[in-house]
Amino acid sequence: MALVSTVAGCGSSDDADNFGALPDIAYDSQTAVRVYDIFVASAGGDVQQITDDRLSYGPAWSPDGQQIAFVRGKPGSAEECCGYGSERIWVMDADGSNAEPVSTSDPTTAPRWTPDGTGLMFIAVTPPAPGEPEWKETNVLIRVDLASGDEEVIFEDMPWRIYDLYLSPDGESFVRGAREAILTTNLATGEVTTEADGVFKGGSDSVSWSPDGEWFAATGVAEGTAAARFWAWNIEDDRLVPIEIGRGAFGGYTWTGPAELLYCYTELVEEGAEGPTYERQLRRVKLGDDPVEVLVTDFRDSYVGNNGKEFNYCLGDRMDARTTQ
């Protein structure tokens, strides 16, 4: 991938400094249809592929920065991936070595570490009974203790499905998007708190807390922003900050500081005679007066889809920043 300076209006800097100022980033990338592997982009721009099984995705750094938890499909063909009973939570060292399964339940979300690093949490699904419709599945929030391997059910029979599980910085609550609001649920009491009520026109998704607990970031369409696909919400001030409202396609994101986000964005570069040309960019935004910076172009490789055409969007990427080492 190519490193570039910031976009016009943001000043200029040495190309290596753009990436060198960031923590290591673990991300998954679809290298073919239904084929995923995990990569780590390190300070300076070096990229290493740390899985090669073609069925690994959803990386999450441990609090001490020494391990990565992720989802791995059942060994075999890509067609075996992503069905009931076909996936497990795994943990590996930061360089991809010593990978071991740590769960017996079938996850539907990428794992999240508990703040003390002793466990992982994820949403699992129990398939519907034979002959029942898919919506009859049961969603369960599970915590697995890494020392003993024991799995504890935190919530069962949840009436909604969560595709991206995010915990609060203290590990006491989780957050999910809703039709017109953000909902947080206390893990001990089950109490639900509503934030940003009435803000959304089309619902919010992939909602996460900032490391200091003062912001939410999410994808979705917010009221009064035309077509904001990526935005932040200040919890104390009830303030909406649109980040991306353009025509491009938005991919995964991660917090890299208390009010700093890194994300993948597919920029429409040119409308050519043979079709549009896109560029996959790694972008950074600081939630203040600073504009968005483009740090990396050609972020992640493209692949050829079922229709024989090159697929070069950021869609589906998941990423996580290593905050300690």
C-alpha positions as CSV (number, residue, x, y, z in Angstrom):
1,M,0.0,0.0,0.0
2,A,1.1,3.6,-0.6
3,L,1.7,6.2,2.1
4,V,0.7,9.7,1.3
5,S,0.7,13.1,2.9
6,T,-2.5,14.7,4.3
7,V,-5.2,16.1,2.1
8,A,-5.3,19.7,1.1
9,G,-5.9,22.0,3.9
10,C,-4.4,19.7,6.6
11,G,-0.8,20.7,5.9
12,S,2.0,18.4,4.8
13,S,4.3,15.9,6.6
14,D,6.7,13.2,5.8
15,D,4.9,10.1,4.4
16,A,6.4,7.7,6.9
17,D,5.4,10.0,9.8
18,N,1.7,9.8,8.8
19,F,1.7,6.1,9.6
20,G,4.5,6.2,12.2
21,A,2.5,8.3,14.5
22,L,-0.2,5.6,14.7
23,P,-0.3,2.5,16.8
24,D,-0.2,-1.0,15.2
25,I,-3.4,-1.7,13.5
26,A,-4.9,-5.3,13.2
27,Y,-7.5,-5.7,10.5
28,D,-9.1,-8.3,8.4
29,S,-9.3,-8.2,4.6
30,Q,-11.4,-10.1,2.2
31,T,-8.9,-11.5,-0.3
32,A,-11.5,-13.4,-2.4
33,V,-15.2,-14.1,-2.1
34,R,-15.9,-15.3,1.4
35,V,-12.2,-15.5,2.1
36,Y,-10.8,-13.5,5.0
37,D,-7.4,-13.3,6.7
38,I,-5.9,-11.0,9.3
39,F,-3.1,-8.4,8.8
40,V,-1.2,-6.1,11.0
41,A,0.0,-2.7,9.7
42,S,2.8,-1.5,11.9
43,A,4.3,2.0,12.5
44,G,6.2,2.9,9.4
45,G,3.8,1.3,7.0
46,D,5.0,-2.4,7.1
47,V,2.1,-4.8,6.6
48,Q,2.3,-8.5,7.7
49,Q,-0.3,-11.2,7.0
50,I,-0.5,-13.1,10.3
51,T,-3.1,-15.8,9.3
52,D,-3.3,-17.8,6.1
53,D,-6.2,-20.2,6.7
54,R,-8.6,-18.0,4.6
55,L,-11.3,-18.1,7.4
56,S,-10.1,-15.6,10.1
57,Y,-11.6,-12.2,10.8
58,G,-12.6,-9.8,13.6
59,P,-9.3,-9.1,15.3
60,A,-9.2,-7.5,18.8
61,W,-6.0,-6.6,20.6
62,S,-5.6,-7.7,24.3
63,P,-5.3,-4.8,26.8
64,D,-1.6,-5.5,27.2
65,G,-1.1,-5.5,23.4
66,Q,0.5,-9.0,23.4
67,Q,-2.3,-11.1,21.9
68,I,-5.1,-10.9,19.3
69,A,-8.5,-12.5,19.7
70,F,-10.4,-13.3,16.5
71,V,-13.0,-15.5,14.9
72,R,-11.9,-18.5,12.9
73,G,-14.1,-20.7,10.7
74,K,-14.0,-24.5,10.6
75,P,-10.9,-25.7,8.6
76,G,-11.8,-26.6,5.0
77,S,-13.3,-24.7,2.2
78,A,-14.5,-21.2,2.4
79,E,-18.0,-22.5,1.8
80,E,-17.9,-24.1,5.3
81,C,-17.5,-20.7,6.9
82,C,-20.1,-18.6,8.5
83,G,-22.9,-21.1,9.3
84,Y,-24.2,-22.5,12.6
85,G,-21.6,-24.4,14.5
86,S,-18.8,-23.5,12.0
87,E,-16.9,-20.8,13.9
88,R,-15.0,-20.4,17.2
89,I,-13.2,-17.7,19.1
90,W,-9.4,-18.1,19.0
91,V,-6.5,-16.2,20.6
92,M,-3.0,-15.9,19.1
93,D,0.2,-14.0,19.9
94,A,0.6,-10.6,18.2
95,D,2.8,-12.1,15.4
96,G,0.2,-14.8,14.6
97,S,1.9,-17.7,16.5
98,N,0.5,-20.0,19.1
99,A,-3.1,-19.7,17.9
100,E,-5.6,-21.7,20.1
101,P,-9.4,-22.0,20.2
102,V,-10.9,-20.6,23.4
103,S,-14.6,-21.1,22.9
104,T,-17.0,-23.9,22.3
105,S,-20.0,-21.7,21.3
106,D,-20.6,-20.5,17.8
107,P,-20.0,-16.7,17.7
108,T,-22.0,-14.2,15.7
109,T,-19.8,-11.2,16.6
110,A,-16.1,-10.6,16.9
111,P,-14.8,-11.0,20.4
112,R,-14.1,-8.2,22.9
113,W,-11.6,-8.4,25.7
114,T,-12.6,-7.6,29.3
115,P,-10.6,-4.7,30.6
116,D,-8.4,-6.9,32.9
117,G,-7.5,-9.2,30.0
118,T,-8.7,-12.3,31.7
119,G,-11.7,-13.0,29.5
120,L,-13.5,-12.4,26.2
121,M,-17.1,-11.6,25.5
122,F,-19.1,-12.3,22.4
123,I,-22.6,-12.9,21.1
124,A,-23.4,-16.5,20.2
125,V,-26.5,-17.9,18.4
126,T,-28.5,-21.0,18.8
127,P,-30.2,-22.0,15.5
128,P,-33.9,-22.3,15.3
129,A,-35.6,-25.7,15.6
130,P,-36.0,-27.7,12.4
131,G,-38.7,-26.1,10.3
132,E,-38.7,-22.8,12.3
133,P,-37.9,-19.5,10.5
134,E,-34.4,-18.0,10.9
135,W,-35.7,-15.2,13.1
136,K,-36.5,-17.8,15.7
137,E,-32.8,-18.2,16.5
138,T,-31.7,-17.4,20.1
139,N,-29.0,-14.8,20.8
140,V,-26.9,-15.2,23.9
141,L,-24.2,-12.9,25.4
142,I,-21.3,-15.1,26.7
143,R,-18.1,-14.5,28.7
144,V,-15.3,-17.0,28.4
145,D,-12.6,-17.2,31.1
146,L,-9.3,-17.7,29.4
147,A,-7.6,-19.4,32.4
148,S,-10.3,-22.1,32.9
149,G,-12.1,-22.1,29.5
150,D,-15.4,-21.8,31.3
151,E,-18.2,-20.0,29.4
152,E,-20.7,-18.0,31.4
153,V,-24.0,-16.9,29.9
154,I,-24.5,-13.2,30.8
155,F,-27.8,-12.7,28.9
156,E,-29.9,-15.2,27.1
157,D,-32.9,-15.1,24.8
158,M,-32.0,-11.6,23.7
159,P,-34.8,-10.2,21.4
160,W,-32.4,-8.6,19.0
161,R,-29.2,-9.5,17.1
162,I,-26.0,-7.6,17.6
163,Y,-23.5,-7.8,14.7
164,D,-20.8,-5.7,16.4
165,L,-20.3,-6.1,20.2
166,Y,-18.6,-3.1,22.0
167,L,-18.1,-2.8,25.7
168,S,-17.8,0.3,27.8
169,P,-14.2,1.3,28.9
170,D,-14.9,-0.1,32.4
171,G,-16.4,-3.3,31.0
172,E,-19.6,-2.8,32.9
173,S,-22.0,-2.2,29.9
174,F,-22.4,-2.9,26.3
175,V,-23.9,-0.7,23.6
176,R,-26.0,-1.3,20.6
177,G,-27.7,0.8,17.9
178,A,-31.5,1.1,17.6
179,R,-34.0,2.5,15.2
180,E,-33.7,6.1,16.4
181,A,-31.3,6.0,19.4
182,I,-28.3,4.4,21.1
183,L,-29.0,1.9,23.9
184,T,-26.5,0.9,26.6
185,T,-27.2,-2.2,28.8
186,N,-25.6,-2.7,32.2
187,L,-24.2,-6.2,32.4
188,A,-24.9,-6.7,36.1
189,T,-28.5,-5.3,36.3
190,G,-29.7,-5.4,32.7
191,E,-30.8,-1.8,33.0
192,V,-31.1,-0.1,29.6
193,T,-30.2,3.6,29.1
194,T,-31.2,5.5,26.0
195,E,-28.7,8.0,24.4
196,A,-29.1,10.2,21.4
197,D,-32.9,9.6,21.4
198,G,-34.6,10.7,18.2
199,V,-31.4,11.5,16.4
200,F,-31.5,8.8,13.7
201,K,-33.6,8.5,10.6
202,G,-32.5,5.1,9.5
203,G,-31.0,3.6,12.6
204,S,-27.4,3.3,14.0
205,D,-25.0,0.5,13.7
206,S,-21.5,-0.6,14.9
207,V,-21.7,1.7,17.9
208,S,-18.7,2.0,20.2
209,W,-17.4,4.0,23.1
210,S,-14.3,6.1,23.0
211,P,-11.5,5.0,25.3
212,D,-12.4,7.8,27.8
213,G,-16.1,7.1,27.6
214,E,-17.0,10.5,26.5
215,W,-18.0,9.7,22.8
216,F,-19.9,7.2,20.8
217,A,-18.9,6.5,17.2
218,A,-21.3,4.8,14.8
219,T,-22.4,4.3,11.2
220,G,-25.9,5.2,10.1
221,V,-28.0,8.1,9.0
222,A,-28.5,10.9,11.5
223,E,-31.3,13.5,11.5
224,G,-30.2,16.8,10.0
225,T,-27.1,15.5,8.3
226,A,-28.5,14.5,4.9
227,A,-26.6,11.2,4.5
228,A,-24.1,10.9,7.3
229,R,-22.6,7.4,7.2
230,F,-20.1,7.8,9.9
231,W,-20.5,10.2,12.9
232,A,-19.6,10.7,16.5
233,W,-21.9,11.7,19.4
234,N,-20.7,13.6,22.5
235,I,-22.4,12.0,25.5
236,E,-22.2,14.9,27.9
237,D,-23.1,17.7,25.4
238,D,-25.6,15.7,23.3
239,R,-23.7,16.9,20.3
240,L,-23.6,15.2,16.9
241,V,-20.4,15.4,14.8
242,P,-20.8,14.1,11.2
243,I,-17.5,12.7,9.9
244,E,-18.3,11.3,6.5
245,I,-21.3,12.3,4.4
246,G,-20.0,11.8,0.9
247,R,-20.6,9.3,-1.9
248,G,-17.9,6.9,-0.9
249,A,-18.2,3.6,0.9
250,F,-17.4,3.4,4.5
251,G,-15.6,0.3,6.0
252,G,-14.3,-0.6,9.5
253,Y,-13.0,1.9,12.1
254,T,-11.1,1.9,15.4
255,W,-10.4,4.5,18.2
256,T,-6.7,5.5,18.4
257,G,-7.1,8.0,21.2
258,P,-9.8,9.6,23.4
259,A,-11.2,11.7,20.6
260,E,-9.3,10.2,17.6
261,L,-10.6,7.7,15.0
262,L,-9.0,5.8,12.2
263,Y,-11.2,4.3,9.5
264,C,-11.3,2.8,6.0
265,Y,-13.0,4.8,3.3
266,T,-13.6,4.2,-0.4
267,E,-13.2,7.4,-2.3
268,L,-14.7,7.9,-5.7
269,V,-11.8,9.3,-7.6
270,E,-13.0,9.4,-11.2
271,E,-16.1,8.7,-13.3
272,G,-14.5,7.0,-16.3
273,A,-15.9,5.8,-19.6
274,E,-15.5,2.2,-18.4
275,G,-16.9,2.9,-15.0
276,P,-15.9,4.7,-11.8
277,T,-12.5,4.4,-10.3
278,Y,-12.2,4.1,-6.5
279,E,-9.3,4.5,-4.0
280,R,-9.3,2.7,-0.6
281,Q,-8.0,5.2,1.9
282,L,-7.0,4.9,5.5
283,R,-8.3,8.1,7.1
284,R,-7.9,9.7,10.5
285,V,-10.1,12.3,12.2
286,K,-9.7,14.2,15.5
287,L,-13.0,15.2,17.0
288,G,-12.4,18.9,17.2
289,D,-11.7,21.5,14.7
290,D,-9.2,19.4,12.7
291,P,-10.2,18.2,9.2
292,V,-10.0,14.6,8.1
293,E,-6.6,13.4,7.1
294,V,-5.9,10.8,4.4
295,L,-2.9,8.7,5.7
296,V,-2.8,5.8,3.3
297,T,-4.0,5.1,-0.2
298,D,-4.6,1.6,-1.6
299,F,-5.3,0.3,1.9
300,R,-6.0,-3.5,1.7
301,D,-5.9,-5.4,-1.6
302,S,-8.8,-5.7,-4.0
303,Y,-10.1,-9.0,-5.1
304,V,-12.2,-10.5,-8.0
305,G,-15.9,-11.0,-7.2
306,N,-18.3,-13.7,-8.5
307,N,-19.1,-11.5,-11.5
308,G,-15.4,-11.4,-12.5
309,K,-15.0,-7.7,-11.7
310,E,-12.5,-6.3,-9.3
311,F,-13.9,-5.5,-5.9
312,N,-12.1,-2.7,-4.2
313,Y,-14.4,-1.3,-1.5
314,C,-13.6,-1.1,2.2
315,L,-16.9,-2.7,3.1
316,G,-16.6,-5.5,5.6
317,D,-13.3,-4.6,7.1
318,R,-12.9,-4.8,10.8
319,M,-9.9,-3.1,12.5
320,D,-8.5,-2.6,16.0
321,A,-5.6,-0.4,17.2
322,R,-3.0,-1.6,19.7
323,T,-2.9,1.0,22.5
324,T,-0.2,-0.7,24.6
325,Q,2.7,-3.0,23.8
